[in-house]
Amino acid sequence: MDIILIILCTLIITFIAGGVIWVNIRERKDFNHGICPHCGQPLRCFDMDSQGGHLWTCDNCGYCTYTSWIKHKILK
């Protein structure tokens, strides 16, 4: 019974860690160093939440992305 509990806990921890890594990679790809992946124009910081997340938008094509993990300078 103890081995099943150890395996289950290991799977849960692996799943959570994998999810955190996946979200980080996805946000970096969507943010694209502050350049819109659709039209190539710079993204503008549209809004910030109380936990430090940023909503970015492209004024040219309307693309939007949210970043919560990326530490970056706000583009002006």
C-alpha positions in Angstrom: 0.0 0.0 0.0 2.9 2.4 0.8 4.4 2.0 -2.7 1.1 3.0 -4.3 1.0 6.1 -2.2 4.6 7.0 -3.1 3.9 6.5 -6.8 0.7 8.6 -6.6 2.4 11.4 -4.8 5.3 11.3 -7.3 2.9 11.5 -10.3 1.0 14.4 -8.7 4.2 16.4 -8.1 5.4 15.7 -11.6 2.1 16.8 -13.1 2.1 20.1 -11.1 5.8 20.8 -12.0 5.1 20.0 -15.7 2.1 22.3 -15.7 4.1 25.2 -14.3 6.9 24.7 -16.9 4.3 24.4 -19.7 2.6 27.7 -18.7 5.9 29.5 -18.5 6.9 28.3 -22.0 3.5 29.2 -23.4 3.5 32.7 -22.0 7.0 33.4 -23.3 5.9 32.2 -26.8 2.7 34.2 -26.7 4.5 37.4 -25.5 7.2 37.0 -28.2 9.6 39.5 -26.6 6.9 42.2 -26.9 6.3 41.8 -30.7 3.0 40.8 -32.1 3.3 37.3 -33.6 0.6 38.1 -36.2 1.7 41.5 -37.6 5.1 42.2 -36.2 4.2 45.5 -34.4 5.2 46.1 -30.8 2.7 45.1 -28.0 1.4 47.7 -25.7 0.7 47.0 -21.9 -3.0 47.5 -21.8 -3.7 46.6 -18.1 -2.0 45.3 -15.0 -3.6 43.2 -12.2 -2.9 43.4 -8.5 -0.7 40.3 -8.5 1.7 41.7 -11.2 0.2 40.2 -14.3 0.1 42.2 -17.5 -2.4 42.2 -20.4 -0.7 43.1 -23.7 -2.5 44.1 -26.8 -1.5 45.0 -30.4 -3.0 48.2 -31.6 -2.6 47.2 -35.2 -4.4 43.8 -35.4 -6.1 43.4 -32.0 -3.9 40.4 -30.7 -4.0 40.1 -26.9 -2.0 38.0 -24.5 -1.7 37.8 -20.7 1.6 37.4 -18.9 1.9 36.5 -15.2 5.3 34.7 -15.1 7.5 36.7 -17.4 9.7 39.4 -15.6 10.1 42.1 -18.2 10.4 45.8 -18.6 7.1 47.4 -19.6 7.4 48.4 -23.3 6.4 52.0 -24.0 
